[in-house]
Amino acid sequence: MLTVERLRADHADALLAFEQENRAYFARSVPDRGDAYFAGFADRHRALLAEQESGVCHFHVVLAELGDLVGRVNLVDVADGTAELGYRVGERAAGQGVATAAVEQVCHLAATGYGLVALTAMATLDNPASRTVLARTGFTVVGEVRVGGRAGLRYQRRLVG
């Protein structure tokens, strides 16, 4: 059983541990967050919660059956009924359908809970797993982009409430 929860203050320690544990794994397919991200994590977490409270972003953690944090799915830059989707799943949970299930849950929540009508996303060309997740969850390619210096694709999905 997979659970997606809205980010809360009490997720901070588990989220930091998740990001530290998976830093090298993530850096293979997405730009590294850098040392400053980890050094200032507590302040950054509080800032994310403030952004979420203002309604410009919706952050989520993905929990496995036993409550372990195995991923995150975020909706950022909320405006005019749209947002950009971003997600990451830790190495131990990769290849198990976690990202697909979590993205699908957040897409449903975006439509029914946040009133959004469309989402965009990006994936680098050297990240076929992420491109597969987006295709499986109803996103279609709408253009090419650069992501942290890497070639990538931009995707879009219309939402139905």
Secondary structure, 3 states (H helix, E strand, C coil): CCEEEECCHHHHHHHHHHHHHCHHHHHCCCCCCCHHHHHCHHHHHHHHHHHHHHCCCEEEEEECCCCCEEEEEEEEEEECCEEEEEEEECHHHCCCCHHHHHHHHHHHHHHHCCCCCEEEEEEECCCHHHHHHHHHCCCEEEEEEEECCEEEEEEEEECCC
